[in-house]
Amino acid sequence: MVHLNATALSLALGIVAGLGLWLMISAVPRIGRPRLAERVAPYIADLSPEARALLARRPADPTPVLGVVVGPVLRWLRGVISSWLGGNEIIAKRLRQAGSSKGVERFRGEQLAWAAIGFAIGAALALVAPGFGGMPAIVRLTAPFLGAAVGAVARDWLLQRSARRRLARISSELPTVLEFLTLSLTAGEGMLDALRRMGAAGNGELSREFAVVVSSVGTGVPLATALTELRDGVDHAGLSRALDQVLGALERGAPLAAVLRSQAGDAREAAKRTVIELAGRKEIAMLVPLIFLILPVTIAFALFPGYLVLQTGF
């Protein structure tokens, strides 16, 4: 039974490897110039049956056949992945928050590549792992698919982690950026000039975002529209509140300096609350090594000499 399962798995891997080699060889360009008959055939195909037969030859390319066979399966898998890991809108939002220039389709391709690598690693582990003969057949068969699922989920987790880290950097930069804009507006500059100065002087995440806003305005996009796109794309709570106030002030003609000054103060208070909450969580986390590592070692050092004295005395 074990020998038959190993043979079936080896046969499946051999078929996949053969198709991959076939695709690679069919994609390699032919070396050398085409023959004279091949160059002339397109021009005399309506007159010569031999030319039509030459043009009717199909190259040994498995891609069309694989597309017809595998296309429905890939569409079904795309639907499953979208339902598990979020739809295209969620992925596009995470890519925007992470500051990535990749599209959704490219990210899905990377996710598929990670799944293929996980499938190969799972298959290799199922074949060469110690105790292969005694491993249950269901474990060996599901190991490649489990590896593929882990690879796809790992790529999505890395994207979420990158988005969270960038949003955290935006949170830390927001008070300083708002205060800088307040100083620029107080000095007599307009909102667009203040954003341009911020984009040129800073090197953080928000500075790059405002530089993109200035570039969009330079191409003819209204300032309010560019700021709205920034607010909806990044979807950061503090930045969204600040931009909402700025957009409202632009519509009503209210003084922007006072609005930004109050938003900078609110951002400072939010940053303080975040630091206090983080310190509270870290304080609780510090109890884990204290209770499970330091305290047992201290007790052992305190009791071990007395234990030795008792052993030698009796």
C-alpha positions in Angstrom: 0.0 0.0 0.0 2.8 2.4 0.9 4.6 1.5 -2.3 1.6 2.2 -4.4 1.0 5.6 -2.8 4.6 6.5 -3.3 4.4 5.4 -6.9 1.2 7.5 -7.5 2.7 10.6 -5.9 5.9 10.2 -7.9 3.9 9.7 -11.1 1.9 12.9 -10.4 5.1 14.9 -9.7 6.6 13.5 -12.9 3.6 14.6 -15.0 3.8 18.1 -13.6 7.6 18.3 -14.2 7.1 17.0 -17.8 4.5 19.7 -18.5 6.7 22.3 -17.0 9.7 21.3 -19.2 7.4 21.2 -22.2 6.2 24.7 -21.6 9.8 25.9 -21.1 11.1 24.3 -24.3 8.1 25.6 -26.4 8.8 29.1 -25.1 12.5 29.0 -26.2 12.9 30.9 -29.4 14.3 29.0 -32.4 17.9 29.6 -33.2 18.7 30.6 -36.8 16.9 32.4 -39.6 13.6 30.9 -40.9 13.8 29.1 -44.2 13.0 30.9 -47.5 9.8 28.9 -47.9 8.6 30.0 -44.5 9.2 33.6 -45.3 7.5 33.5 -48.7 4.5 31.3 -47.6 2.3 34.1 -46.1 2.4 36.0 -49.4 1.4 33.1 -51.7 -1.0 31.2 -49.4 -4.0 32.1 -51.6 -2.2 30.6 -54.6 -0.2 27.6 -53.4 -1.7 24.6 -51.5 1.8 23.8 -50.2 2.1 27.3 -48.6 -1.3 26.9 -47.0 -0.3 23.5 -45.6 3.0 25.0 -44.3 1.1 27.8 -42.5 -1.4 25.4 -41.1 1.2 23.5 -39.1 0.7 24.0 -35.4 3.6 24.3 -33.1 3.9 21.8 -30.3 2.8 24.3 -27.7 0.8 22.9 -24.8 -0.4 26.3 -23.6 -3.7 26.5 -25.5 -4.7 23.0 -24.4 -3.7 23.7 -20.8 -5.6 27.0 -21.0 -8.8 25.2 -22.0 -8.4 22.4 -19.4 -7.0 24.4 -16.5 -8.9 27.7 -17.1 -12.2 26.7 -15.2 -10.1 25.3 -12.4 -8.1 28.5 -12.1 -11.3 30.6 -12.1 -12.7 28.4 -9.3 -9.5 28.6 -7.3 -9.5 32.4 -7.8 -13.0 32.6 -6.3 -12.0 30.4 -3.4 -8.9 32.5 -2.7 -10.9 35.7 -2.9 -13.4 34.4 -0.4 -10.7 33.2 2.0 -8.2 36.0 1.7 -10.4 38.9 0.7 -11.6 40.2 -2.6 -9.8 42.4 -5.1 -11.0 45.5 -3.4 -9.5 44.5 -0.1 -6.2 43.5 -1.7 -6.0 46.8 -3.6 -6.7 48.7 -0.4 -3.9 46.8 1.4 -1.5 47.4 -1.5 -2.3 51.1 -1.3 -1.8 51.2 2.4 1.5 49.3 2.1 2.7 51.9 -0.5 3.2 49.3 -3.2 2.9 50.0 -6.9 1.9 46.5 -7.7 -1.5 45.7 -9.1 -4.0 43.1 -7.8 -3.2 40.7 -10.6 0.5 40.8 -10.0 -0.1 40.2 -6.3 -2.3 37.2 -7.2 0.5 35.9 -9.4 3.0 36.2 -6.5 0.5 34.5 -4.3 0.2 31.7 -6.8 4.0 31.4 -7.0 4.2 31.2 -3.3 1.5 28.5 -3.3 3.5 26.5 -5.9 6.7 26.8 -3.9 4.8 25.6 -0.8 3.3 22.7 -2.8 6.8 21.7 -4.0 8.2 21.9 -0.4 5.3 19.9 1.0 5.7 17.2 -1.7 9.5 17.1 -1.1 9.0 16.8 2.7 6.4 14.0 2.2 8.9 12.1 0.0 12.2 12.5 1.9 11.0 13.1 5.5 12.3 10.6 8.1 9.8 7.9 8.8 8.3 8.1 5.3 7.4 4.5 5.3 5.4 4.7 8.5 3.7 8.0 7.7 0.0 7.7 7.0 -1.0 7.9 3.4 -3.5 10.7 4.1 -0.7 12.8 5.6 1.6 12.3 2.6 -1.2 13.2 0.1 -2.3 16.3 2.0 1.1 17.7 2.8 1.6 19.3 -0.7 -1.8 21.0 -0.6 -1.2 22.1 3.0 2.1 23.6 1.9 0.4 25.4 -1.0 -2.2 26.9 1.4 0.5 28.0 3.8 2.4 29.7 1.0 -0.7 31.6 -0.2 -1.6 32.7 3.4 2.0 33.6 4.2 2.1 36.0 1.2 -1.2 37.6 2.3 0.1 37.9 5.9 3.3 39.7 4.7 1.1 42.2 2.8 -1.0 42.8 5.9 2.1 43.2 8.0 3.6 45.7 5.6 0.4 47.7 5.5 0.2 47.8 9.3 3.8 48.9 9.6 3.3 51.7 7.1 0.1 52.9 8.9 2.1 52.9 12.2 4.7 55.1 10.6 2.1 57.4 9.3 0.6 57.6 12.8 4.0 58.6 14.2 4.6 61.2 11.5 1.1 62.8 11.5 1.5 65.3 14.4 4.8 66.6 13.1 3.5 66.9 9.5 0.4 68.8 10.6 2.5 71.2 12.7 4.8 71.8 9.8 1.8 72.6 7.6 0.4 74.9 10.3 3.7 76.8 10.4 3.8 77.1 6.6 0.2 78.4 6.5 0.8 80.8 9.4 3.8 82.2 7.5 1.5 83.2 4.6 1.8 80.3 2.2 -1.2 78.6 0.6 -2.3 75.1 1.1 -0.8 73.8 -2.1 2.5 75.6 -1.5 2.6 74.2 2.1 2.1 70.7 0.7 4.7 71.2 -1.9 7.2 72.4 0.8 6.3 69.4 2.9 6.8 67.0 0.1 10.2 68.5 -0.8 11.5 68.8 2.8 10.4 65.5 4.3 11.4 62.0 3.6 8.7 60.0 5.4 5.6 58.2 4.3 3.3 61.2 4.6 5.8 63.5 2.8 5.8 61.1 -0.2 2.0 60.9 -0.1 1.8 64.7 -0.2 4.3 64.8 -3.0 2.0 62.6 -5.0 -0.9 65.0 -4.2 1.1 67.9 -5.5 2.0 66.0 -8.7 -1.6 65.2 -9.2 -2.6 68.8 -8.8 0.2 69.7 -11.3 -1.5 67.5 -13.9 -4.8 69.3 -13.6 -6.5 67.4 -10.7 -8.3 69.7 -8.3 -6.7 69.9 -4.8 -9.9 68.8 -3.1 -10.1 65.7 -5.4 -6.5 64.8 -4.8 -6.9 65.1 -1.0 -10.0 63.0 -1.2 -8.2 60.3 -3.1 -5.4 60.3 -0.5 -8.0 60.0 2.3 -9.9 57.2 0.7 -6.7 55.3 -0.5 -4.7 55.3 2.8 -7.8 55.0 5.0 -6.0 56.0 8.2 -8.2 57.2 11.0 -6.2 60.2 12.1 -5.3 61.3 8.6 -8.9 60.9 7.4 -10.1 63.2 10.3 -7.5 65.8 9.4 -8.2 65.7 5.7 -12.0 65.9 6.4 -11.4 69.1 8.4 -9.1 70.5 5.7 -11.7 69.7 2.9 -14.4 71.3 5.0 -12.3 74.4 5.6 -11.5 74.7 1.9 -15.2 74.5 1.0 -16.4 77.0 3.6 -13.3 79.3 3.4 -12.4 78.8 7.1 -8.8 79.5 8.2 -6.7 76.4 7.6 -4.0 77.2 10.1 -6.4 77.0 13.1 -7.9 73.8 11.7 -4.5 72.1 11.3 -3.3 73.4 14.7 -6.3 71.7 16.4 -5.8 68.5 14.4 -2.1 68.4 15.3 -3.0 68.7 19.0 -5.5 65.8 18.6 -2.9 63.7 16.8 -0.4 64.4 19.7 -3.0 63.3 22.2 -3.8 60.2 20.2 -0.1 59.3 20.0 0.2 59.7 23.8 -2.8 57.4 24.3 -1.3 54.8 21.9 2.1 54.9 23.7 0.3 54.4 27.1 -1.7 51.5 25.8 1.3 49.9 24.3 3.3 50.3 27.5 0.5 48.6 29.4 0.5 45.7 27.0 4.3 45.4 27.1 4.2 45.5 30.9 1.9 42.5 31.0 4.1 40.7 28.4 7.2 41.3 30.5 5.6 39.2 33.3 5.9 36.1 31.1 9.7 35.8 31.2 9.7 37.0 34.8 7.4 34.3 36.1 8.4 31.4 33.8 12.2 32.1 33.5 13.7 34.4 36.1 11.6 33.4 39.1 12.2 29.6 38.7 15.9 30.1 38.3 16.0 32.3 41.4 14.1 29.7 43.4 16.4 27.0 42.2 19.5 29.0 43.2 17.9 29.6 46.7 16.9 26.0 47.4 19.7 24.1 45.7 22.4 24.8 48.4 20.1 23.7 51.2 19.2 20.6 49.2 22.9 19.8 48.9 23.4 20.3 52.7 20.6 18.0 53.4 22.0 15.3 51.1 25.4 15.5 52.6 24.1 15.6 56.2 22.1 12.4 55.8 
